[in-house]
C-alpha cells in the first residue's frame, strides 16, 4: 500500500519542471547529502546552472563546507545523476 507522501511526490513530479524537482530533491535530501550536523547549520539558498549557493550560520560551518565540497558534490551526483552542479558557494550568516 502506498503512503500519502508517495502520492504527493508523484503529483509534484508530474507538475514541476525538472529544475524545480531537482531543487526539491536537494532540499529533502540535504541532511543525507551534507550530513545531519552540517545540514542543521546550513541552508540551500538557490542553484542556477553549475553553482549551488549555501548559507551557513557560522564561519566554522562555512569552512567545513569548503573543505568537504568535493565529497558533498559527489553525494549530490549520487542523488541527482544528471545535475549540472560543479561548484558550491557558501554565504555566511544566511540560514
N, C-alpha and C positions, 0 to 999 in steps of 0.2 A: 504494500500500500504506500502510495506517495504521500509525503508530508505537504502541508500547505506551502511551506517555504520553497519546495520544489516547483509547485505550480507558479508561484510568484516569479521565481527565477526564469521559468520558461516564457512567461508573458513578457518580462523585461527583455529577455534575449531576442524575442521576436519583434519588439517595437523599437529598440535603440540601435543607432548606428554603431559600427564596430569600435570606433574610438571611445565612445561613451561606455560601451560594455567593458572595454579594457580598463578604463578608469574605475569603474565599479568593482571589477575583479581585484584591481590593485588595492583599493580601499578595504575590501573584505579580507584579502589575504595578507595585508601588510604585517600583522603580528607574526605570521608564519614565515614571511619573506625576510623581514628585518630582525626578527627575534622579539619576544614579548617585552623585555625590559626596554630595548631601544624604541620599539613602537609606542610605548607609553609616553615617551619624551619627544616624540616626533609626530609630524602630520604631513601627509601628502597634500601639497598645495595645488599643483597642476602638472600636466605634462603636455608638451607640444613637440612634435617631431622627435628628435633624439634626446631631448632633455627632460628629466624628471626633476621637479623642484620640491624640496622637502624642507619644512620648517622644524627647527629644534629649539627646545626651551632653555638650553644651556650650552655654552661653548664646549663643554666636555662631550656632550652627545653629538654636537656638530663634528667635532674632531674624530670621535669614534666612527661616525658615518663615513667621513672622508677616508679613514684608514681601512674601512671594510667595504668600500664602494664596489670593488670587483666581485666580492662574494655576494653582495646584495644584487648586483646586476645579473649574476649567474642564476640566482634564485628567481629573479623576475623572468628571465628567459625560460626557466622551467615551467612557470605558471602561464606565461604568455609567449609561446614559442615564436610567434610572428611579430613580436614587438620591435619597434624602431629605437627604443631607448638604449642609448650607449653611454650616457653621462648623467650623473646626479649632481645637482647644485643644492647646497644647503644654505638656508637663511636662518639667522639667529633671531630668537625671540618671537617667532610666529608659530604658535601651536594652538 
